[in-house]
């Protein structure tokens, strides 16, 4: 469980957002396609930039990287607004994503983006957007995590709020399914959270296992004595009914972490891995494992004020990587590695952010085929009048 510092890596800012045509404030992580291009979202560039977020593509070009806006969501009408999750490449090659706000009732949307069907004369020719669903509140509100497809082409996701049950001053959130139906899509709420005992505010996307079960976490709620969130499983049965099983309730033991966040990952043995924003021995959050048999283990307790905020990722050697939103010597966040060693895990910082190269990395990491790590920082980087604290960055770490 010891921590160390790793200095052999090369860190590079691939793009520093300006708050202009490239927008700003990338809250979510990146998605990489087979050709090595990256796709991401920005949540909006503020009043000076006139944007409610965008979807962008970042591609290598010799020694440089080119950022191409694919869709800017603008500020007028009832369209999608403020994406806060990464996009998913669908089975048809299109990009699918969610916006936290927008739609007629302002409760968020699910959208699809496709490239133009014919060549256009502009480098920034916008992709065609189709809104698949607008949330109304009772069927969900504030979708936060990325969507995931099953083998039949249905997509699944979570909303932070909305649903049938109230959790104090807000509704508790849902898990939803969108199914192709003719020329449109039909939404079904497959689970509404109730706060206790099954949690509230689902805080990430979902993953499937080989049997078709879904797994996710809620940021709050849980048992009678806990408000630290839960890790849950949803199992399908005949008639479209899904049964929820609570696999772990956080916060009953102070050392197990609290407020789990991000999308879980699963190894080849069926063990689940994730992070908690708070809790642990120093209340700085944890990286944890839930074994296929249901045994919970905190793999690493982060120092105070670290706040790991999103998913972990494995490399081919079994090491885990992630980010902390704050922490590090500057307090602007870190990129960390967890290496298994004789039954424990050794933590090392691959990078400590320092404002000019980004601050507050809210999202997780993606690896390319060469083992390089890529991610985003919400602010920092290019300082301008539009973004006085910096509009955020996309970065790469080469081992």
N, C-alpha and C positions, 0 to 999 in steps of 0.2 A: 504494500500500500504506500510505499515511499514515493516521493515526487522528485523529479530531477529536471534538468534543463538540457534541451537538445539544440545544438547550434550548427549542425552540418547542412541544414536545409537552405534552399534559396527561395526567398519570398519575392513575388512580383505582383504589382497592381496591373491588371489587364485593362481595366477601365475605371475611371473616376467620373461619376455622374456629375452633370453640371446644373441640372434643374431646367434645362432648355428643351431642345427636341429629344434628348435622350431621357428626360424625366429624372426621377430620383427616389431615394429611400427604398432600396430593395430589402424588404422584410423576409422574403422567402429564399429558399435555396435554388439550385440550378438543376436542370435536367439535360442529359447529354444524349445525342442520337448516335447512330452507328457510324456516321461520317465524322464525328468529333466536333460537331457544332453544339453549342450550349444555348439553352433557352431559360429565361427567367422572367420575373415580374417586378415591377416597382409599384409601391403603394400610392405614389403621388408626389408631385414636386412642390406643393404648397401654392399659396395664392399668386406668387409671382410667375409660376410656370404654367398656370392654367390647365392643370391636369388632375384627373382622379385616378391616375395609375396607368400602367402600360404593360405590354408583353414585348420582350425583346429577344433577339438572336445575337449571339456573339460567336464569331468564327475566326479561326486563325488565318492570317494572310502574310506569308513569309515570316518575318520576325515580329510582326504587329498583330493586333487583334481588331477586328471591325465590329462595332455594335450597330445593329440595324433594328429600329423600332418596327415591330410587326403590327401593333395596334395600340393606339392611344385612346383611352376611354373618355377623354374630354370632361366637360363640366355641365353640359346641358341635357335636358330631358330626363327620362327615367331609365337610362341605360346602365349597364354594369359599372361599378365604381369600387376602387380601392381593393385590388387583389392582394391577399395576404398569404397565399399558398403558392407553391411551385406548380407548374403545369405538368400534365401527364401526356405522353405520346400514346395515342390510342391505337387499336389494332388496324385502323385505316390510315395511319400516319399523320392524322390531324392532331392538333394540340387541344387538350381539354383542361379546363380550369374553373376556378370559382372566384367570385368577388364578394368581399365581406359586406358591402353595401350595394345599393342600386336596385333597379326594378321598380315597379309601380308603387310598392309599399315600402321600399327602401331596405328590405330585409336580406338582400343579397341575391346572387344569381349563379347558375352554372352555365358556362359558355363553351363554344367550340370555335377554333380558328383553323382556317384552311388557306393555303397559298392561292394567289390569283390563278385563274384558269388559263390566262394568256399573259404574255409578257407585257410589262408596262415600262414606260420610259424613265421611271424614277427609281433610284436605289432604295428609297424608303417606301415603296409602293405597299399600301396597307393590305394585310390579309383579310379575308372575308370572315366576319363573325356571325355566328348563329347563337342566339340565346336559347338554351335547352330547357331551362326552368327558372322561374322567379319565385322565391320563397315568400310566403304570405304571413308567417309568424306561427300559426298553428302547425304548419308542416316543417318548421325550422326557420332559423334566423341567424345571420352571421356565420356563413360557412368559412372555416378557418384552415382546415387541412386539405391536402391534395386528394383527388379522386383516384379510385382504383377500379379496374375492369375484371369481371369474371370471364370464364371461357365462352359464355354465351353472348358476350357483348354488352351486358348490363354494367352500369357503373354505380359505385357506392361511395358515400362520403359522410361527413358529420357536419353539424352546425353547432356552434357554441351555445346558442340560445334557441328559443322557440320550443314548440312541442306542447304536450298536454298538461304538464305539471309545473307548478311554480316553486321556485327555490328562493324564498325571501323576496327580494326586489326584482328578480328576473326569472324567466322561464329556464328550464334546466338543460335543454338541448336534445337533439335527436340523431339517430343514424338513419340515412335515407338510401333508397335504391331508385335509379332512373333506368327505365327500360325502353328500348326503341319500340314505337307503336305507329306504324304507317309512316307518315312524313314528320312525326313529332316524337316526343318522349313522354312517358308517364311516370310520375313520381309516386313512390310508396314509402311511408314512414315505417321502417321495420323495427324501430325501438325508440320510445320516448323515455328519457331519463327522469327519475323522480327525486334525486337528491340523496335520499337515504332509503335503502342501503347501497344503491347502484351508482351513486355519483351524480355529478352535474358538471356542465361546461366541458364537453369533450374537446380536447386541446390538440388534436393532430389528425392525421389520416388513419386509414385502416390497412391491415394486411390480411391476406388469405393464407391458410395452410393447405396442404395437399387434399384434405378432406372437405374443403369448402367452408370451413369455419372462419369467421372474421375476428380480429383482435384489435383492441384499441385502449386508450386511457382517458380518464376524465381528470380535469385539473382540480376539481373540488368535490365535495360531498363524500359519501361513504357511510361508515357505520355510525351508530348512535354516539360514540365517544370520539369520532374522528371526522374531520373535514378536509383530509389530506388527499382525497382523490382515490380512484380505484383503477385496477387493470381488469378488463372484462373480455369475455368471449361471447360471440353470438353464433349459434348453431342453427342451420336451416333444417326444416322438416317439411313434410308434405303439406300442400295447401298454402305455401308461401309464409308459413309461420316461422319466426325466429325465436329461439330460446336463449336468454341471457344467463351466463354463469359468471359470478364474481370470482376472479382468480387470486386477487390480492387487494387488500384495503390498506392504503398508506396512512401513516401518521399515528397508528396505534402504538408503535414503538418509535421513539424519536430518532433512532439510528437507521431506520429503513427509508428515510426520505419522505418528502411531502410535495404535493403539487406536481405530479408527473406531466410531462409535456413532450410533444412531438410524436412522430410515427414510430411504432415499434419495429424492430428487425428480428429475424428468426434465423438461427443457424441450422445446419443440416441435421442436427439431432432433435430439432423442435424446441430448443431453448429460446426464450424471448429476452431481448435486451432493450433498455431504455434509460432515460435520465429523469431525475426530479429536480425541480427548480430550487427547492429549499430542503431543509431537514438534513439528516446525517449528523455526524459527530460534531461538526463545526457550523451547522446550519447553512452551509454553502451549496447544498445539493449533493446528489449522488449519481453514480452510474451503477446500474443494477442488472441482475440476471434473475429471471424466473424460469426454473428448470421445467422440462417437459412433464416432470412428475409433480410440479407445483411448489417446489422449494424455492424460497426467496433468498437472495444473497446480494448485499451491497458490495459491489466490486471495488468501488473507490469512493471515499468521502472527500469532497472538494473543500478547499479552504473557505472561510467566511467571505461573503460577498462575491462569489464566483458566478452563480446562476447559470448552469448549463440549461439551454433553452430549447433544444431540438434533438433530432434523431442522431443516433450513432451509426457508424458504418464500419464494416470489416474490410481488411485487405486480405490478400491471398495467403498471408502468413498467420492469420488469426489475431492480428492487432486491431484494436478499436480506435476510431478517431471521432472527434467532435469539437464543439466550440463552447466557450463560456461567454455569456452576454457581457458580463463585467469581469472583474478580477484581473490578475496580472499586476505588474509593478506600476502601470499607468492607470489602472482601473478601467481600461477601455475594452477589455476582453482578450481572450486567448484562443489559439488552436492547440488542442492537446492530443496526445497519443497514449493509449493504455495498452501495455504489452504484458501478456501472461507470463508468469515466472514462478515455477515451483508452487502452484496452487494459489498464488496471489497475483495482483496486477500492479505493475510499475507505471506511474504517470510521468510524462515528460511534456513540457511546453515546446511545441514546434515554432510558435510565433506569438509574440506579445504585441498587440496593436498600440499605435502611438499617434493617433489622430491623422497624421498626414497620409497614412496608408489605410485608414479606415478606423471606425469605432463601432462598438456594440454589435458584434456578429450574432444576429438573432437566429440564423438558420444553420442547418447542418451542412455536411460536406458531401461532395461527390468525387469519386475517383475515376480517372480515365484508364485506358488499357495499359498505359506505361507506369501507372502507380502514382501519378501526380494528383495532388489534392486541389480542389477548386471550391470556392465559396463566395459569400457576399458579406459585406458589413453595412449595417443600416445607414450610418452617417459617417462623417469624416471624409477624408480624401480631398476633393476639390472644394475650396472655400470661396463662396461668392455671395453676392447680395441676395440671390434667390434662396440659397441654403447657407445661412450664416454659420452653421455648425458642420458644414459639409453635407453633400447629397448622397454619400455612400460610394462603395467600391465593389468591383469584382476582382478577386485575387486568385493566385495560384501558388502552391508550395511544391517545389521539386525536391524530392529526397536526395 
